[in-house]
Amino acid sequence: MDLRHLRYFVVVAEEGNITRAAERLHIAQPPLSRQIQQLEEELAVPLLVRGSRPLTLTEAGQFFYAHARQLLSQTRELEAMTRRIGTIERKLSIGFVGSTLYGMLPKVIRRFRSEQSTTELTLHEMTSMEQISALKEGKIDVGFGRIRHEDPNVRRIVLREERLVAALPSGHALTDRPVISLLDLVDDTLIVFPKAPRPSFADQILASFHDRGLEPKKIYEARELQVAIGLVAAGEGVAIVPASVQGLKREDVCYLPLQDHNMVSPIILSTRLLDESREIKLLIEMIIRIYEEEKIDYIRY
């Protein structure tokens, strides 16, 4: 058994069809069928239920598929880390969700560039879920996101829990209040973001309403944070955003604190599980120093 067998089987299992799997792998169908048969002969158990449409997995096939996917992911992780270790030039690639730019991330980037000037730093805006895939594929080394997603190949560090606030258009009936609740907002159009891919920050906000037995009267899905704030300014609805977004000062948008102190959004640093590189350790240590300097509460781990 080799990695090629694992990769072929995983693609067949995902496609549920030999023909589509062969097209995805850019090989002919007969050789692919023979490779799967050889794998079953080597294991001495059937992995596919023949004759089913789409192709389904036997119980042994389901077990093999789950572990083959994990092994292939670990292999990609090993390749990425080995390339980094073997590269003389220091590099660090960071993925981030747009809302983190309103918090401490810009200061973190500036400080890292200053203190580690010999390290080439690259930045990539991507959603939290895109970061997970990019980490496992070796496209980025660190991710800053907001979604709590469990993955056996990803190490997740919750740096802090950021308070959420309500963004309302200036002149809204609630803007004269010092604090409001989610119940106060259910009759407004709730603007959530991003629209895709999901799950995302939008789902966190919707879950916050549902967990309290509330259902917004109308929901509008915006492509990104900036669009959501622009729609709020235009009077199209209200939004729930991280408190740091208040730094984006606009005369036509009013930010109000929420009564519920449990209304928070995590800032999560993610890395590959086994990646203990020097640059990542230095980055984490530096973030802690910055939080302490700014007297920002962070989660000690």
Secondary structure, 3 states (H helix, E strand, C coil): CCHHHHHHHHHHHHHCCHHHHHHHHCCCHHHHHHHHHHHHHHHCCCCEECCCCCCEECHHHHHHHHHHHHHHHHHHHHHHHHHHHHCCCCEEEEEECHHHHHCCHHHHHHHHHHHCCCCEEEEEECCHHHHHHHHHCCCCCEEEECCCCCCCCEEEEEEEEEEEEEEEECCCCCCCCCCECHHHHCCCEEEECCCCCCCCHHHHHHHHHHHCCCCCCEEEECCCHHHHHHHHHCCCCEEEEEHHHHHCCCCCEEEEEECCCCCEEEEEEEEECCCCCHHHHHHHHHHHHHHHHCCCCCCCC
